[in-house]
Amino acid sequence: MYILIGLIILAVGALIVIKAEAMLSAFGRIAFFERYLGTEGGSRLGYKLVGLLIIFIGMLVMTNMIGGFLEWVLGPLLRLSRMNIKN
């Protein structure tokens, strides 16, 4: 089941990367991307970066490593919250 869901997420991310121009036409420019990535591609580059992030998440879901990755990323926050609860 994870493989199928991961492949779907991966395909959506690949479509976003491939069709960045169509995404720009459909949704318009995003001010954040234009401000910080303006000289290197602006919103087109931003859409491609979002697509790459979605592809990465799809790969994690497909290989069933999403739990370990989230535990690694959020681990310091979870440890901090446990320390505050005990005190």
N, CA, C and O atoms as a MOPAC input file, in Angstrom:
PM7 MOZYME 1SCF
protein

 N      0.81800 1    -1.18400 1     0.00000 1
 C      0.00000 1     0.00000 1     0.00000 1
 C      0.86900 1     1.25800 1     0.00000 1
 O      0.57200 1     2.23200 1    -0.69200 1
 N      1.95700 1     1.21900 1     0.79600 1
 C      2.84900 1     2.37800 1     0.84300 1
 C      3.46600 1     2.66800 1    -0.51900 1
 O      3.67600 1     3.82400 1    -0.88600 1
 N      3.75100 1     1.61400 1    -1.25600 1
 C      4.37900 1     1.79900 1    -2.56600 1
 C      3.43400 1     2.54000 1    -3.50700 1
 O      3.85500 1     3.44500 1    -4.22700 1
 N      2.17000 1     2.15900 1    -3.50400 1
 C      1.19600 1     2.80800 1    -4.37500 1
 C      0.99300 1     4.27400 1    -4.00600 1
 O      0.99400 1     5.14000 1    -4.88100 1
 N      0.82300 1     4.55000 1    -2.73400 1
 C      0.65200 1     5.93900 1    -2.28400 1
 C      1.90800 1     6.74800 1    -2.59100 1
 O      1.81600 1     7.88400 1    -3.05600 1
 N      3.07800 1     6.16900 1    -2.33500 1
 C      4.32700 1     6.85300 1    -2.63300 1
 C      4.49400 1     7.15800 1    -4.11400 1
 O      4.97200 1     8.23200 1    -4.47900 1
 N      4.10200 1     6.21800 1    -4.96900 1
 C      4.18800 1     6.44800 1    -6.41300 1
 C      3.25000 1     7.55700 1    -6.86600 1
 O      3.59600 1     8.34100 1    -7.75000 1
 N      2.07300 1     7.62600 1    -6.27200 1
 C      1.13300 1     8.69700 1    -6.61500 1
 C      1.70400 1    10.04900 1    -6.21000 1
 O      1.65600 1    10.99900 1    -6.99200 1
 N      2.24000 1    10.14700 1    -5.00300 1
 C      2.84300 1    11.39800 1    -4.53300 1
 C      4.03600 1    11.76100 1    -5.40800 1
 O      4.21900 1    12.92400 1    -5.76600 1
 N      4.84100 1    10.76900 1    -5.75100 1
 C      5.99600 1    10.98500 1    -6.61300 1
 C      5.57300 1    11.50600 1    -7.98700 1
 O      6.20600 1    12.41300 1    -8.52600 1
 N      4.51900 1    10.94700 1    -8.54800 1
 C      4.02300 1    11.38100 1    -9.86100 1
 C      3.50700 1    12.81500 1    -9.80600 1
 O      3.73300 1    13.59000 1   -10.73600 1
 N      2.82300 1    13.17100 1    -8.73400 1
 C      2.33500 1    14.55300 1    -8.58400 1
 C      3.51200 1    15.52000 1    -8.51900 1
 O      3.48400 1    16.57600 1    -9.15200 1
 N      4.53900 1    15.16800 1    -7.76300 1
 C      5.72600 1    16.01700 1    -7.68500 1
 C      6.42900 1    16.15200 1    -9.02000 1
 O      6.88700 1    17.23700 1    -9.37800 1
 N      6.51800 1    15.05300 1    -9.76000 1
 C      7.15800 1    15.10600 1   -11.07600 1
 C      6.36000 1    15.97700 1   -12.04000 1
 O      6.93900 1    16.71600 1   -12.83600 1
 N      5.04700 1    15.89400 1   -11.97200 1
 C      4.22400 1    16.74900 1   -12.82500 1
 C      4.39700 1    18.22200 1   -12.49300 1
 O      4.41100 1    19.06600 1   -13.38800 1
 N      4.52800 1    18.53000 1   -11.22100 1
 C      4.74600 1    19.92400 1   -10.82400 1
 C      6.08300 1    20.42000 1   -11.36900 1
 O      6.17400 1    21.54600 1   -11.85800 1
 N      7.11300 1    19.59100 1   -11.28900 1
 C      8.42900 1    19.98900 1   -11.80400 1
 C      8.38500 1    20.15500 1   -13.32000 1
 O      8.91300 1    21.13000 1   -13.85400 1
 N      7.76800 1    19.21900 1   -14.00300 1
 C      7.73600 1    19.25900 1   -15.46600 1
 C      6.86000 1    20.39000 1   -15.97000 1
 O      7.21200 1    21.06300 1   -16.93900 1
 N      5.73500 1    20.60500 1   -15.33200 1
 C      4.76500 1    21.59600 1   -15.79200 1
 C      4.80600 1    22.87300 1   -14.94800 1
 O      3.75600 1    23.42500 1   -14.62100 1
 N      5.98700 1    23.34200 1   -14.59700 1
 C      6.11400 1    24.54800 1   -13.78400 1
 C      5.53000 1    25.76600 1   -14.49600 1
 O      4.94600 1    26.63600 1   -13.85000 1
 N      5.68000 1    25.83400 1   -15.80300 1
 C      5.12500 1    26.96100 1   -16.56200 1
 C      3.60000 1    26.93500 1   -16.52100 1
 O      2.96700 1    27.98300 1   -16.39100 1
 N      3.01100 1    25.76200 1   -16.63000 1
 C      1.55600 1    25.64400 1   -16.54700 1
 C      1.06000 1    25.99900 1   -15.14600 1
 O      0.00100 1    26.60600 1   -14.99500 1
 N      1.82500 1    25.62000 1   -14.12700 1
 C      1.46900 1    25.99400 1   -12.75600 1
 C      1.50800 1    27.50400 1   -12.58600 1
 O      0.64900 1    28.08800 1   -11.92500 1
 N      2.50600 1    28.12600 1   -13.18400 1
 C      2.61800 1    29.58300 1   -13.10900 1
 C      1.43000 1    30.24100 1   -13.79500 1
 O      0.89000 1    31.22600 1   -13.29000 1
 N      1.02100 1    29.71200 1   -14.93100 1
 C     -0.13000 1    30.26500 1   -15.64700 1
 C     -1.42200 1    30.05700 1   -14.87100 1
 O     -2.28900 1    30.93100 1   -14.86400 1
 N     -1.55800 1    28.90500 1   -14.21600 1
 C     -2.79500 1    28.57500 1   -13.51400 1
 C     -2.92300 1    29.32100 1   -12.18200 1
 O     -4.00000 1    29.81500 1   -11.84800 1
 N     -1.83100 1    29.40000 1   -11.42700 1
 C     -1.91200 1    29.95000 1   -10.07800 1
 C     -1.24600 1    31.30900 1    -9.93000 1
 O     -1.44100 1    31.98200 1    -8.91800 1
 N     -0.47700 1    31.71800 1   -10.90300 1
 C      0.15400 1    33.02600 1   -10.85100 1
 C      1.46200 1    33.03100 1   -10.08000 1
 O      1.96300 1    31.99900 1    -9.63400 1
 N      1.98600 1    34.22400 1    -9.94500 1
 C      3.25800 1    34.38800 1    -9.25200 1
 C      3.05100 1    34.40300 1    -7.74600 1
 O      2.00400 1    34.82100 1    -7.25000 1
 N      4.06400 1    33.94200 1    -7.03200 1
 C      4.02800 1    33.91500 1    -5.58100 1
 C      5.05400 1    34.93400 1    -5.09300 1
 O      6.22800 1    34.86800 1    -5.45800 1
 N      4.60500 1    35.86800 1    -4.27300 1
 C      5.44100 1    36.99800 1    -3.85900 1
 C      6.70600 1    36.53900 1    -3.12300 1
 O      7.77600 1    37.11400 1    -3.32300 1
 N      6.59600 1    35.51900 1    -2.28000 1
 C      7.75800 1    35.03600 1    -1.53300 1
 C      8.85200 1    34.56300 1    -2.47300 1
 O     10.02200 1    34.91000 1    -2.30700 1
 N      8.46000 1    33.76200 1    -3.47100 1
 C      9.44800 1    33.25500 1    -4.42200 1
 C     10.00900 1    34.37100 1    -5.28400 1
 O     11.19700 1    34.36500 1    -5.60600 1
 N      9.18300 1    35.31800 1    -5.65700 1
 C      9.66600 1    36.43800 1    -6.46500 1
 C     10.65600 1    37.29100 1    -5.68100 1
 O     11.62100 1    37.80300 1    -6.24900 1
 N     10.42400 1    37.44400 1    -4.39200 1
 C     11.30100 1    38.26400 1    -3.56500 1
 C     12.66300 1    37.59800 1    -3.34300 1
 O     13.70400 1    38.23800 1    -3.49800 1
 N     12.65100 1    36.33000 1    -2.98600 1
 C     13.89000 1    35.65900 1    -2.60200 1
 C     14.55800 1    34.87200 1    -3.72700 1
 O     15.74700 1    34.57000 1    -3.63000 1
 N     13.83300 1    34.53500 1    -4.78400 1
 C     14.41400 1    33.80200 1    -5.90600 1
 C     14.24400 1    34.56700 1    -7.20900 1
 O     14.33800 1    33.97700 1    -8.28500 1
 N     13.99900 1    35.85300 1    -7.13300 1
 C     13.64500 1    36.65500 1    -8.29400 1
 C     14.68100 1    36.66400 1    -9.39600 1
 O     14.32600 1    36.58600 1   -10.57200 1
 N     15.95100 1    36.75600 1    -9.04800 1
 C     16.97000 1    36.83000 1   -10.08800 1
 C     17.32400 1    35.45900 1   -10.66100 1
 O     17.93800 1    35.37200 1   -11.72500 1
 N     16.94200 1    34.39600 1    -9.96700 1
 C     17.26800 1    33.05000 1   -10.43900 1
 C     16.08400 1    32.30400 1   -11.02000 1
 O     16.21000 1    31.11000 1   -11.29300 1
 N     14.96100 1    32.92800 1   -11.22100 1
 C     13.83400 1    32.22900 1   -11.82300 1
 C     12.51600 1    32.51500 1   -11.14700 1
 O     11.46000 1    32.23600 1   -11.71700 1
 N     12.54600 1    33.05400 1    -9.97000 1
 C     11.32200 1    33.45900 1    -9.29200 1
 C     10.35700 1    32.32600 1    -9.03500 1
 O     10.72200 1    31.28700 1    -8.48400 1
 N      9.12500 1    32.54100 1    -9.44100 1
 C      8.05600 1    31.58600 1    -9.14000 1
 C      8.24500 1    30.25600 1    -9.86200 1
 O      7.88200 1    29.21100 1    -9.32000 1
 N      8.79600 1    30.26800 1   -11.05400 1
 C      9.03700 1    29.00000 1   -11.76200 1
 C      9.97300 1    28.11000 1   -10.95700 1
 O      9.71400 1    26.92000 1   -10.77500 1
 N     11.06500 1    28.70000 1   -10.47600 1
 C     12.00000 1    27.94400 1    -9.64800 1
 C     11.33600 1    27.51400 1    -8.35100 1
 O     11.57900 1    26.40600 1    -7.87300 1
 N     10.51200 1    28.35800 1    -7.78000 1
 C      9.79600 1    28.00600 1    -6.55700 1
 C      8.88400 1    26.81800 1    -6.74800 1
 O      8.84800 1    25.91700 1    -5.91100 1
 N      8.13400 1    26.80900 1    -7.86400 1
 C      7.26800 1    25.65900 1    -8.15300 1
 C      8.09800 1    24.39400 1    -8.32500 1
 O      7.69000 1    23.32300 1    -7.87500 1
 N      9.24500 1    24.50200 1    -8.96300 1
 C     10.10100 1    23.32400 1    -9.14500 1
 C     10.66700 1    22.83400 1    -7.81200 1
 O     10.78800 1    21.62800 1    -7.59800 1
 N     11.01000 1    23.74900 1    -6.92400 1
 C     11.50300 1    23.34300 1    -5.60500 1
 C     10.40900 1    22.64900 1    -4.80000 1
 O     10.66800 1    21.66200 1    -4.11300 1
 N      9.19300 1    23.16600 1    -4.88800 1
 C      8.06700 1    22.51200 1    -4.20500 1
 C      7.85800 1    21.11000 1    -4.78700 1
 O      7.61800 1    20.15900 1    -4.04300 1
 N      7.94700 1    20.98300 1    -6.10600 1
 C      7.81800 1    19.68100 1    -6.74300 1
 C      8.89400 1    18.70800 1    -6.29200 1
 O      8.61200 1    17.53200 1    -6.06300 1
 N     10.12700 1    19.19000 1    -6.16300 1
 C     11.21000 1    18.32700 1    -5.67800 1
 C     10.98100 1    17.89500 1    -4.23700 1
 O     11.28700 1    16.75900 1    -3.87500 1
 N     10.44500 1    18.79000 1    -3.41200 1
 C     10.12200 1    18.43700 1    -2.03400 1
 C      9.03900 1    17.35700 1    -1.99300 1
 O      9.11200 1    16.42800 1    -1.18900 1
 N      8.04500 1    17.48600 1    -2.85600 1
 C      6.98000 1    16.48600 1    -2.91900 1
 C      7.53700 1    15.14600 1    -3.41000 1
 O      7.13500 1    14.09200 1    -2.91700 1
 N      8.45000 1    15.18100 1    -4.36800 1
 C      9.09000 1    13.94100 1    -4.82300 1
 C      9.85600 1    13.28100 1    -3.68400 1
 O      9.79400 1    12.06200 1    -3.52200 1
 N     10.57500 1    14.07000 1    -2.89600 1
 C     11.32400 1    13.53600 1    -1.75200 1
 C     10.37600 1    12.88800 1    -0.74100 1
 O     10.65400 1    11.80300 1    -0.22900 1
 N      9.26400 1    13.55300 1    -0.46100 1
 C      8.28900 1    12.98800 1     0.47600 1
 C      7.69300 1    11.70000 1    -0.09800 1
 O      7.48400 1    10.73300 1     0.63400 1
 N      7.42300 1    11.68500 1    -1.39300 1
 C      6.90300 1    10.47600 1    -2.03000 1
 C      7.87100 1     9.31600 1    -1.92700 1
 O      7.45800 1     8.17800 1    -1.70100 1
 N      9.15100 1     9.59200 1    -2.09100 1
 C     10.15900 1     8.52900 1    -1.95000 1
 C     10.19100 1     8.00200 1    -0.51400 1
 O     10.32500 1     6.79900 1    -0.29100 1
 N     10.06700 1     8.90500 1     0.45100 1
 C     10.05500 1     8.46400 1     1.84500 1
 C      8.83300 1     7.61200 1     2.14500 1
 O      8.93400 1     6.60500 1     2.84500 1
 N      7.67900 1     8.00800 1     1.62000 1
 C      6.46400 1     7.21900 1     1.83600 1
 C      6.58800 1     5.86800 1     1.14400 1
 O      6.22100 1     4.84200 1     1.71500 1
 N      7.10100 1     5.86100 1    -0.07600 1
 C      7.20800 1     4.63200 1    -0.85200 1
 C      8.12600 1     3.61300 1    -0.17400 1
 O      7.86300 1     2.41200 1    -0.22800 1
 N      9.18200 1     4.07800 1     0.45200 1
 C     10.10600 1     3.17300 1     1.13000 1
 C      9.76800 1     2.98000 1     2.60500 1
 O     10.49700 1     2.31000 1     3.33700 1
 N      8.65600 1     3.57300 1     3.03200 1
 C      8.17600 1     3.48200 1     4.42200 1
 C      9.20200 1     4.03500 1     5.41600 1
 O      9.34300 1     3.51200 1     6.52200 1
 N      9.90900 1     5.07900 1     5.02600 1
 C     10.89300 1     5.71200 1     5.89900 1
 C     10.40400 1     7.05600 1     6.41800 1
 O     11.16800 1     7.77200 1     7.06600 1
 N      9.16500 1     7.41500 1     6.15500 1
 C      8.64800 1     8.71800 1     6.54100 1
 C      8.59700 1     8.87200 1     8.06500 1
 O      8.85300 1     9.95700 1     8.58800 1
 N      8.27000 1     7.79900 1     8.77100 1
 C      8.20400 1     7.85900 1    10.23600 1
 C      9.55600 1     8.14800 1    10.85500 1
 O      9.67000 1     8.99000 1    11.74500 1
 N     10.57700 1     7.45600 1    10.38800 1
 C     11.92100 1     7.68300 1    10.90600 1
 C     12.43500 1     9.06500 1    10.57400 1
 O     13.10900 1     9.69200 1    11.39100 1
 N     12.12200 1     9.55100 1     9.37100 1
 C     12.56000 1    10.89600 1     8.97700 1
 C     11.88200 1    11.95300 1     9.84500 1
 O     12.54300 1    12.87500 1    10.32400 1
 N     10.57300 1    11.83000 1    10.05200 1
 C      9.87400 1    12.80500 1    10.89400 1
 C     10.34900 1    12.74200 1    12.34000 1
 O     10.44300 1    13.76600 1    13.01600 1
 N     10.64500 1    11.53700 1    12.80600 1
 C     11.17300 1    11.39300 1    14.15700 1
 C     12.53300 1    12.06800 1    14.28900 1
 O     12.83700 1    12.67600 1    15.31600 1
 N     13.35000 1    11.95800 1    13.24200 1
 C     14.66500 1    12.59500 1    13.24900 1
 C     14.54000 1    14.12200 1    13.20600 1
 O     15.24100 1    14.82900 1    13.93000 1
 N     13.64000 1    14.62400 1    12.35000 1
 C     13.48700 1    16.06500 1    12.20600 1
 C     12.84600 1    16.68000 1    13.44700 1
 O     13.28200 1    17.73100 1    13.91700 1
 N     11.82300 1    16.03600 1    13.97100 1
 C     11.07200 1    16.59800 1    15.09100 1
 C     11.57700 1    16.12200 1    16.44700 1
 O     11.04700 1    16.53000 1    17.48000 1
 N     12.58300 1    15.27200 1    16.45600 1
 C     13.11300 1    14.72400 1    17.70400 1
 C     13.52100 1    15.76400 1    18.72100 1
 O     13.13400 1    15.64900 1    19.88400 1
 N     14.29000 1    16.78100 1    18.33900 1
 C     14.66900 1    17.78500 1    19.33700 1
 C     13.46600 1    18.52300 1    19.93200 1
 O     13.46700 1    18.84900 1    21.11900 1
 N     12.45900 1    18.78400 1    19.13100 1
 C     11.26300 1    19.44300 1    19.65900 1
 C     10.50500 1    18.54500 1    20.61800 1
 O      9.98900 1    19.00100 1    21.63900 1
 N     10.44300 1    17.26000 1    20.28100 1
 C      9.73700 1    16.33400 1    21.15100 1
 C     10.47100 1    16.14800 1    22.47200 1
 O      9.83900 1    16.06800 1    23.52500 1
 N     11.79700 1    16.08000 1    22.42700 1
 C     12.57000 1    15.96500 1    23.66400 1
 C     12.39600 1    17.20800 1    24.51600 1
 O     12.28900 1    17.10900 1    25.73900 1
 N     12.36700 1    18.36500 1    23.89500 1
 C     12.19600 1    19.61200 1    24.62800 1
 C     10.82600 1    19.66400 1    25.28600 1
 O     10.71300 1    20.10700 1    26.42900 1
 N      9.79000 1    19.22300 1    24.59600 1
 C      8.45100 1    19.25700 1    25.17500 1
 C      8.33000 1    18.26100 1    26.32200 1
 O      7.62300 1    18.52700 1    27.29500 1
 N      9.01200 1    17.10900 1    26.22500 1
 C      8.97800 1    16.13700 1    27.31900 1
 C      9.68300 1    16.69800 1    28.54600 1
 O      9.25400 1    16.45200 1    29.67300 1
 N     10.75400 1    17.44500 1    28.33900 1
 C     11.47200 1    18.03200 1    29.46800 1
 C     10.61200 1    19.06900 1    30.15600 1
 O     10.63100 1    19.14700 1    31.38400 1
 N      9.86200 1    19.86700 1    29.42300 1
 C      9.02000 1    20.89100 1    30.00500 1
 C      7.83300 1    20.28600 1    30.75200 1
 O      7.36900 1    20.86200 1    31.73600 1
 N      7.33500 1    19.13600 1    30.30000 1
 C      6.21400 1    18.48000 1    30.96300 1
 C      6.66000 1    17.91000 1    32.29200 1
 O      5.91400 1    17.97600 1    33.26900 1
 N      7.86400 1    17.34900 1    32.35300 1
 C      8.35300 1    16.74000 1    33.58400 1
 C      8.64200 1    17.79100 1    34.66100 1
 O      8.50200 1    17.51000 1    35.85100 1
 N      9.03500 1    18.96700 1    34.26200 1
 C      9.37000 1    20.01100 1    35.24200 1
 C      8.16300 1    20.67200 1    35.70500 1
 O      8.23500 1    21.58000 1    36.53300 1

